[in-house]
Amino acid sequence: MSAEGRIPLVDLGAQYRAHKDELDAALRRCLESTSFIGGPDHEAFGRDFADFCGGGSTALCGNGTDALALALRELLGPGDGQGEVVTVSHTFVASVEAIELAGWKPRLVDVRRDTGLLDPAALAAAIGPRTRAILPVHLYGQMVDMEAVCALARRHSLPVIEDAAQAHGATWAGKGPGQWGDAACFSFYPGKNLGAWGDGGAVVSRDADLIARIKKRADHGRASKYLHELSGTNSRLDGLQAAVLRVKLRHLKDWNEKRRRVAGWYDQLLTGVRGVERMSVAAQATPVFHLYVVLVEKRDEVLAGLKARGVDAGTHYPVPVHEQPAFRHLGLSPGDLPVTHDLARRCLSLPIYAELERAQAERVVAALLTTLAG
Ligand SMILES: *Cc1c(COP(=O)(O)O)cnc(C)c1O
């Protein structure tokens, strides 16, 4: 079976089939107890997820974008449209949208060529009198150099909000998201390393008061059923998603381990292959390979060649945020962030998920080699 058929970029069906009984039972329990908002799974999952992250507490919310916007709102107060939050352009657009949703101004900086992650030197150069916060993005499942980021944050008394939407379980120097910054924000979009069956998100922090404020803000500012202390919003994780996530969380360590094994196969199979540049992993980082990204010339042709050979690869991300029509108002041109521009042009994401087998990884690499030779 594994030696034939298309190889998708992610295979959520394989994950469901492997854990169907457990997941179906959790859903049924939730349906029978009608715990659609809040409820025992919601409570338990929040606690379990904070434990998984190495401590602190969790505010569950509607999606990862809201998690970021809510954390920014509570840490910085309402935005004035002038104060800047520094982040990268080489990311999913939500990292930047969240800054604007919270009312602040995105200040986009370039990334490191070897990892594709926030460049601490570019960050240092961007910090000025208008800077209000730093938003590092742990892209592809590898954490940013958080020692460097936190040293800069301390020197300038700036809060750090981690975008950990692709990094559930990753560490830097042995500590995960939420153990470095003031808050870490996660997405449970279905394709993420820990994915719901719909949308979901979370903020994790060691600051229990911050988490309490975010929970309140995300539930109409409620102090109790009919008492609204803040003008808030509705961004809740529903009970069915919490039930699914609670089951899946038990497998996340194992899934991340398996993703690392797949990445190891690709590393090995691609060593010495001309025309394929692999991304680096820093010595202090233990990544969780949300994505396995390589750099190739004529990327779109390679992508099409792989597709023709039954391999669904991806591009993360082909148009950087500062080159998107929606962010023209930031006033940046492609050449302002040259590394970001170059990575966007050449990045290619190979299929990766826990259930991917060695024979499939070999087929992906064989298809890549044939495509490159043609
Ligand atoms: C998925 C993602 C988000 C947004 O999460 P949603 O749940 O889709 O709102 C934010 N940042 C990054 C880097 C992401 O990959």
The ligand as an ORCA input file, in Angstrom:
! r2SCAN-3c Opt
* xyz 0 1
  C      -1.352     28.428     11.329
  C      -0.551     29.602     11.713
  C      -1.109     30.713     12.376
  C      -2.580     30.959     12.520
  O      -3.314     29.985     13.056
  P      -4.904     29.851     12.693
  O      -5.335     28.843     13.696
  O      -4.984     29.367     11.299
  O      -5.529     31.169     12.906
  C      -0.252     31.708     12.813
  N       1.069     31.647     12.587
  C       1.637     30.620     11.930
  C       3.107     30.620     11.723
  C       0.848     29.579     11.449
  O       1.426     28.570     10.785
*
